[in-house]
Amino acid sequence: MASRNRSNTLALAVLVCLHERPMHPYEVASTLRHRQKHESIRLNYGSLYSVVESLARRGLIEPRETEREGRLPQRTIYGLTEAGRQECLDWLSEILSTPAKEYPTFEAALSFLPALPPDEALKLLEERELRLEVWMAQWHGTRDLVQKRGLPRLFWVEQEFEVALVEAELAYVRSLCSDIASGTLDGLELWRQIHDPDGDTPPDLAAEWP
């Protein structure tokens, strides 16, 4: 019986591709890139071949045949086992139905915001705000192109979701920048004291923490 290991979404991408039809790993990678799925999952050839080997060891995929084109190395075509087909559908169903705690790097950086002086943090956040605005402008251009080509919405809903996240992040960054710049951020005075070179004893953050 295949062990349960659902931490790597690249493995799910391989299972979904092979759910369509048997493929060799290079074809899986080409399919994902052609469909712009590398924008949603981290894809590189080295990790892809490691994932394929892992899925085969777990009994979720199996070699079906080999092929050779000219002088190119021989390629192994893989297909799903019945266990792999069930794992593919179960895993996808779990992700769609069950929210899970994720750990975005920006959230981590925000948690350590007091390590930087307020003015420097504000400058960096304003740079992020500008980059998010540029990203949004580029997205709108891409969306117009996709719509002109008639690609059904079904095939780019993941990009819609990414835009929704970026819009929410942009709104939050703008609000945070405004609060820091206007001096209305609760705790700003304490933050300034931490980085005041002319201050006496720096405040005890452990005592301030509830």
ChimeraX attribute file (.defattr): number of C-alpha atoms within 10 A of each C-alpha:
attribute: neighborCount
match mode: 1-to-1
recipient: residues
	/A:1	7
	/A:2	13
	/A:3	10
	/A:4	9
	/A:5	11
	/A:6	14
	/A:7	8
	/A:8	11
	/A:9	15
	/A:10	21
	/A:11	20
	/A:12	21
	/A:13	21
	/A:14	22
	/A:15	27
	/A:16	18
	/A:17	20
	/A:18	23
	/A:19	18
	/A:20	10
	/A:21	12
	/A:22	20
	/A:23	23
	/A:24	20
	/A:25	21
	/A:26	15
	/A:27	14
	/A:28	20
	/A:29	22
	/A:30	11
	/A:31	15
	/A:32	19
	/A:33	13
	/A:34	10
	/A:35	12
	/A:36	14
	/A:37	18
	/A:38	16
	/A:39	13
	/A:40	13
	/A:41	15
	/A:42	12
	/A:43	17
	/A:44	11
	/A:45	11
	/A:46	8
	/A:47	13
	/A:48	20
	/A:49	15
	/A:50	12
	/A:51	18
	/A:52	21
	/A:53	14
	/A:54	14
	/A:55	22
	/A:56	19
	/A:57	13
	/A:58	17
	/A:59	17
	/A:60	23
	/A:61	24
	/A:62	20
	/A:63	15
	/A:64	13
	/A:65	13
	/A:66	11
	/A:67	12
	/A:68	10
	/A:69	8
	/A:70	7
	/A:71	6
	/A:72	8
	/A:73	9
	/A:74	11
	/A:75	16
	/A:76	18
	/A:77	19
	/A:78	21
	/A:79	24
	/A:80	28
	/A:81	18
	/A:82	12
	/A:83	14
	/A:84	24
	/A:85	17
	/A:86	14
	/A:87	20
	/A:88	22
	/A:89	14
	/A:90	11
	/A:91	16
	/A:92	15
	/A:93	11
	/A:94	12
	/A:95	11
	/A:96	8
	/A:97	8
	/A:98	7
	/A:99	8
	/A:100	8
	/A:101	5
	/A:102	7
	/A:103	8
	/A:104	8
	/A:105	9
	/A:106	10
	/A:107	11
	/A:108	10
	/A:109	11
	/A:110	11
	/A:111	10
	/A:112	10
	/A:113	13
	/A:114	17
	/A:115	13
	/A:116	14
	/A:117	15
	/A:118	19
	/A:119	12
	/A:120	10
	/A:121	17
	/A:122	19
	/A:123	13
	/A:124	13
	/A:125	16
	/A:126	17
	/A:127	12
	/A:128	16
	/A:129	19
	/A:130	14
	/A:131	13
	/A:132	18
	/A:133	15
	/A:134	11
	/A:135	13
	/A:136	16
	/A:137	11
	/A:138	11
	/A:139	15
	/A:140	12
	/A:141	10
	/A:142	12
	/A:143	14
	/A:144	11
	/A:145	12
	/A:146	14
	/A:147	11
	/A:148	9
	/A:149	9
	/A:150	9
	/A:151	11
	/A:152	10
	/A:153	12
	/A:154	7
	/A:155	10
	/A:156	15
	/A:157	11
	/A:158	14
	/A:159	17
	/A:160	13
	/A:161	11
	/A:162	13
	/A:163	16
	/A:164	12
	/A:165	12
	/A:166	16
	/A:167	15
	/A:168	11
	/A:169	16
	/A:170	19
	/A:171	13
	/A:172	13
	/A:173	18
	/A:174	15
	/A:175	13
	/A:176	17
	/A:177	19
	/A:178	15
	/A:179	15
	/A:180	17
	/A:181	14
	/A:182	9
	/A:183	12
	/A:184	12
	/A:185	15
	/A:186	10
	/A:187	11
	/A:188	15
	/A:189	12
	/A:190	16
	/A:191	19
	/A:192	16
	/A:193	16
	/A:194	21
	/A:195	16
	/A:196	13
	/A:197	10
	/A:198	7
	/A:199	11
	/A:200	9
	/A:201	10
	/A:202	12
	/A:203	14
	/A:204	10
	/A:205	11
	/A:206	7
	/A:207	7
	/A:208	8
	/A:209	6
	/A:210	5
